[in-house]
């Protein structure tokens, strides 16, 4: 008797970020302290040091983590001069989570602020070069309200 293997494993979402870092073991500890990550599994290389694959979970979402393997053209943001990608995370209390991440070693790129689209929002860079935006949704707004607030915010910024 064979059981059908699920094409998308239970508990996984369609999209799963896969981060490359220098020092994956240290990154795992950072993500635990900063975001309350849970380590689901870890596979080390035959040398027992480098991490070939780690599965971490924050809230209801998984993300994967791997050490750099330059010989396989697998490099993180610190080796390539930054990242064009930002990982967005909604949380219950953005002020508390943002503060916890900064205390764990993240750098503030954009301080927390109440944004015109109804979120309290800020951006951090983790010690491994990845960019994270954090938010708590505060207001449900109609598209026209957002457009009006965006115009106002842009005119204030330009003025």
N, C-alpha and C positions, 0 to 999 in steps of 0.2 A: 504494500500500500504506500503510495507516495502522496506527500502533502504538497500543495501548491506553494511555491516560494513567492512572497509578495514582491513586486517590482520596486516598490518604495517601502523600505522597512518601517515597521510600526514605530510611531513616535517621530518620524522624520517628516520634514516639509519638502516641498518640491525644490526650493532653493536652499542651499546650505553654504555659507561662506567657508572658504578654505584658506587659512592664513599661513604665510611663510614668515618665519622669524629667525633671528640669530638668538639662540638660547631658549629653545622651546620649554625646557623644564622650568626656567625662571618665568617665562611668559605664563605658564599654567598657574603658577603661584600668584602672579600679579592678577590674573583674571579671577581667581578665587577671592582674593582680597578686595579687588575693585568692584566686581560685578556679582559676587556670590556664585561664581561658576562652580559647577559640579563636574568632576572628572569622571567620564563614563568609561573610557578605556584608553590605554596607551600601548603602543607597539614601538619598542626600541630597535635600533639597527643591531646587526650582529656584534658590533663593538660594545653594546650595552649602554652607550652614552647618548648618541644622537636619537632623536625621536623621528621615526618614519611616519607615524600617524598617531594623533591624539583626537579623541572625540570629547568635546566639552559641551555642557548644557547650561544655558542661562534662561531661567523662566521655562517657557515651553519650546525654546529653540536651541538647536544644536549648532555648533560650528566646529570645524576641523582645524587642526594645527599641526605643523610640520617644521622641523629644523631646516635650515638652508642646506642644500646639496648643490653647490655651484657647479660641480662636474656634470650635473644633470640639468643645468640651467634653471635651477630652482633657487631663487633669491628673494629676500624680503626687502622691505622699504629702506632699511638702513644701508643696504648694499647697492640699491638702484637710485638712491637720492630722493626718496619720498614715495608717496602713494597718491594716485588720483582718485582712490576709492574711499568712501566713508561708509562705515557700518552704522546703521540707525537702530536705536533701541528705545522702545517705549517702556517706561517704568512707572510705578505707582507714585513715587516721590522723587522727582528729578533732583531736587535740592540735596536730599540725603545721598542719593546715588552718586551725583556729581562730586560732592564733598568727599565721599569715601574713595572714589577713584583718584582724586587729586592727592589725598593722603597716602594712597598706595603708590604714587609715583607718576601719575598722568600729568601732562602739561595742558593748561587751558589755552585753546586756540580762539575760542569765542565764548565769552562769559555767558552765564545763564541770563535769559531775558524773556519777557512775555512777548511773543511774536504775533504779528498781524493775522496769522492763520489760525490762532486759537491755542497754540501750544506754548508751554514754557520750555525753552530750548537752549542748548549750548553744545559746544564742540570741544573735544579733547583729543590729544595725541597720546597714545600709550607709550611706554618706554621702549617699545620695539618698532615704533614708527607708523603704526596703524592709526587711522583717524576714526573716531567714534562720535556720532551725534546722539545726544540723550534728550528725551522729551517726556513730559507729562501733558496729555491733552486736557485743556482747561475749559474750552468753549466749543460748542458746535455752532458753526457759522454757515450761512448760505453763501454760495459762490459770489454773489454781488457784494455782500459784506466784506468778504476777503479782498475782492478787487478794490473796493473803496479804501480799505485799510492799507492795502499795498501801495496805492497811489499816495496816500498820506505819508506813509513811512518813507517812500522813495523821495518825496518832495522835501521832507524834513532832513533826510540824509544829504541831499544835494544843497540845501540852503545853508 
